[in-house]
């Protein structure tokens, strides 16, 4: 058809086309940045881009796993980023019905879908590839898919997040330490 697209890769020996492209498209977005991933442990650069996009008035949403996940530890490690993202206007949805394993980003009419979770572990140690597509019709289909998933999710608000209990905070702290240690070991 008339769709334009390309495959981007993460070459762990050199650089990551995936991250360069993602950062550029978040920066250039004018309406929305919707991000779905099974394992949310993003770099500071991605978090900064998401926060800036939300503060500039874009509709920034994260679709993340709820309690049904194959790696609860990764879910807890990723929770430590919620507070600042929520405070800066990023909306966070946790998917409820079943395990969420989608890896998709929608920035206006640009879509990236594939194997990359865009997390620090994944980009440091794995060879990943995503298909990027720029097409209004395809983007609309992905938008509809996201909306359906948002309707099957619980939205986490900043006020609710501040009220989480001590056990949740301890799990978050513990898995943050494990994640940091694993990154040091991997150097």
N, C-alpha and C positions, 0 to 999 in steps of 0.2 A: 504494500500500500504506500501511503505517503508518510508513514511514520519515519522519524529519524531516530537513530539509536546507535549505541556502541557498547561494547563489553569493556568494563574496567576491571583491573586486577589489583591485587595487593602482592607485590613482589617483596618478600621479607628481606631480600638481600640488598635492595636498592631504595625503593620508595613506594608510596601507596597512591596510585591513581584514584583509588576508591575515596580516600580521605580528601585529596585535593579537589576532586569533583564534588563531593558532598559539601565541603566547606564553601566552595564557590557558589553552589546552588542555594544553600541556606542564605548566604550573603546577598544573593541577587533576588531572592523571593520577594514578591510584593503582596501576596495574599495569605498563603498558608505554608506551614512546614509541619507535616504529619509524619511521625516516625514510629515504626513498629519493629520491635526486636525481642528476641527470646532471652537475651542476656545483656542487661543494661549496666555496663561498666565503661562509660565513655571517657575519652581523654578530656583534659581541661579545655582544649581548643573547641571541641564539639559542644561541651557544656556552655562555654562562653558565647559561641555563635547562637545557640538556642536561646539563651537568656537575652542577648541583644535583639534577636528577632522578635521575641515576645514584648520586650520593652518598647520596640519601635511600632507596635500595634498589630503585628502579624498574628494570625491564629496558629499558635504553636501547641501541638498536642503530642504526647507520648502514649503509645499503646504497649503496655508491658504485661508480663505474666502476673496473674493473681496467685492464689495459694496452690493451684495445681501446676507444678513445675517439675522438671526432671533434675534441676539443680537448685534446691532451696538456698544453699549457701551463696550462690551467685545473686539470687534475688535479694538476700539480706545485705550483701556487699553493695549492691546498687542502690539500696534504700538510702544510703547516706547522702546521695545527691538530691533527693527529693526536696528537702527544705529550701535550699537556695533557688532551685528551679521554680518551685511553686511561688516563692516570694517574688520572683521576677516575672511572673505572669504565665509561665509554662503550665499547661493543663496536663495532668497525669491521670491515665485511665488504666486500671488493672482488670484484665480479662478474666471472667469468672467461669464459664461453662466447662472448659477443658484446657488442656495444655496449649499454650500459644507458642508457635514456633516460626511465625512469619518474620521475614526480614525485608522490610519495605520502607521506602521513604517517598513522600509526595511533596514536592515543592512546586506550587502552582501547577503547571502542565508538564513538569518533569517527574519521572518515576525512576527509582533505582530499586531493583528487586533481584535477589540472588542468595548467595551463601553467606555474605558478610553480616555479622551483627554490629559492626562498627565499634566493637569494644577493644580495650587495650590488649587483652590476652590474644584475641582473635587476630588482630592486626600485627602483633609482634611475632607470633609463632606459626601462623597458618597461611597457606596460599589460598586466596579467596578470589571469587569473580562475581560480578553483578552485571546484569543487563540494564542499561539505561535507555529509556524511551522518552522522547519529547513529542507528545501528541495529545491534543485536547480530548479526543474521544476516549483514548486509553486512560488518560488521567481521570476522566469522569468515572470510568468503571472502577478504578482504584479508589477514588473518593467514596463511591457508593459502598465498596467493600469495607473501607475504614468506618464509615458511618454505621454500618451493621454491627461491626465489632465494638464500636463505642457504646452502642445500645445494649450490648451484652457485657458491659464492664461497669465497674464501680469507679466513679471519679473521686480521686483523693484531693481534698482541699487543703490549703495551707493551715487553716484553723484546726481541722481534724488532725493534720500531721503533727502540729505542736502538742496535741493532747495524747499522743501515743504513750503507752506505758513503759515502765522501766525495763521490762523483759525485752520488748521490741528494740529499745535503745541499746541494751547490752548485746543483743544478737547483731545488730548493725555495727557496733564498735568491734566486736570480736572478728566478724568476717571482713571488716575493713583491714584489720591487722593481718589476717591471713592473705588477703589479696595483695597488700603491700609487700609482704614477705615473698610471695610467689613471683612478683615482678623483679625483686632484687635477685632472687635465685636464677631467674631466666636471663640475666645480663651476661 
